[in-house]
Amino acid sequence: MVVQATLLSTLKPPVGEAGTGQPNPAASAGASAAVQGPSPRPAQKAPDAADIQKTLSDARGVAEAAGASLEFTIDKDSGKTVVKVVDSATSQVIRQIPSEELLSLARHMTKLEGMLLNQKA
């Protein structure tokens, strides 16, 4: 998002400077930053269990306010975490992340990886 905003600001001159013929130092600085890419992020600490529980609680609260609930599971074949947004009234799955298609693809890729390793050994 930040890179996109930086790129857009370099294409569009700030209000009041359009057509003045004056160089825009802010735009050229933004352009060089966009070309170089985003600056490296400072090292982040891993979240602890309390932070994760608070985030999950907040997410569940938002979902309940919208008339839905969140279900967190782990796919037994791929080992991926699966989040389902379920309609509280009908118990119908509204959205699943990652989708069934992506989980199936992950399962197949794991099988293919195992087959390739067996053939090389």
C-alpha positions in Angstrom: 0.0 0.0 0.0 2.7 2.5 0.9 4.7 1.8 -2.2 1.5 2.3 -4.4 0.8 5.6 -2.6 4.4 6.7 -3.2 4.2 5.8 -6.8 0.9 7.7 -7.3 2.3 10.8 -5.6 5.2 10.9 -8.0 2.9 10.8 -11.0 0.5 13.5 -9.8 2.0 16.9 -8.8 0.8 18.4 -5.5 -2.1 20.8 -5.6 -1.0 24.3 -6.5 2.2 23.2 -8.4 0.7 21.8 -11.5 2.0 23.5 -14.6 4.3 25.9 -12.7 7.4 24.4 -14.3 9.1 24.3 -11.0 10.9 21.1 -10.0 9.1 19.2 -7.2 11.8 18.0 -4.8 9.2 15.9 -2.8 8.1 14.1 -6.0 11.7 13.3 -7.0 12.5 12.1 -3.5 9.4 9.9 -3.6 10.4 8.6 -7.0 13.8 7.5 -5.8 12.3 5.9 -2.8 9.8 4.0 -4.9 12.5 2.8 -7.3 14.7 1.7 -4.4 11.8 -0.1 -2.8 10.6 0.1 0.8 13.1 0.7 3.5 13.9 -2.4 5.6 11.6 -3.0 8.5 13.0 -3.0 12.0 13.2 -6.4 13.6 9.8 -7.3 15.2 9.4 -9.5 18.2 7.3 -12.6 17.9 3.8 -12.1 19.4 3.3 -13.8 22.7 0.3 -16.0 23.6 -1.5 -13.0 25.3 -1.2 -10.9 22.2 -2.6 -13.7 20.0 -5.5 -14.3 22.4 -6.4 -10.6 22.5 -6.3 -10.4 18.7 -8.5 -13.5 18.3 -10.9 -12.2 20.9 -11.1 -8.8 19.0 -11.6 -10.6 15.7 -14.4 -12.8 17.1 -16.1 -9.7 18.6 -16.1 -8.0 15.2 -17.5 -11.1 13.5 -20.2 -11.5 16.1 -21.3 -7.8 15.6 -21.7 -8.6 11.9 -23.8 -11.7 12.7 -21.1 -14.3 12.0 -18.6 -16.4 13.9 -15.0 -17.4 13.3 -13.8 -21.0 13.4 -10.1 -21.7 13.6 -8.9 -25.2 12.6 -5.8 -26.9 11.3 -6.1 -29.0 8.1 -4.8 -32.5 9.0 -3.3 -33.2 5.6 -1.5 -30.0 4.8 -1.0 -28.7 8.4 -2.3 -25.2 7.4 -4.4 -23.1 9.7 -7.9 -22.7 8.3 -10.2 -19.8 9.3 -13.9 -20.1 8.5 -16.4 -17.2 8.7 -19.7 -18.8 9.5 -23.2 -17.2 9.4 -24.5 -17.5 13.0 -28.1 -17.8 11.9 -27.8 -20.5 9.2 -24.4 -22.1 10.1 -23.4 -21.7 6.5 -19.8 -21.0 5.7 -19.5 -17.5 4.3 -15.8 -17.5 3.6 -12.9 -19.9 4.2 -9.2 -18.8 4.2 -7.4 -20.5 2.6 -10.0 -21.8 0.2 -10.7 -25.5 -0.3 -9.0 -25.2 -3.7 -5.8 -23.9 -2.2 -5.8 -26.6 0.5 -6.2 -29.2 -2.2 -3.4 -27.7 -4.2 -1.1 -27.8 -1.1 -2.0 -31.4 -0.4 -1.2 -32.4 -4.0 2.1 -30.4 -4.0 3.1 -32.3 -0.8 2.4 -35.6 -2.5 4.3 -34.5 -5.6 7.3 -33.4 -3.4 7.3 -36.8 -1.7 7.2 -38.6 -5.1 10.1 -36.6 -6.4 12.2 -37.2 -3.3 11.4 -41.0 -3.5 12.5 -41.1 -7.2 15.8 -39.3 -6.5 16.7 -41.6 -3.5 
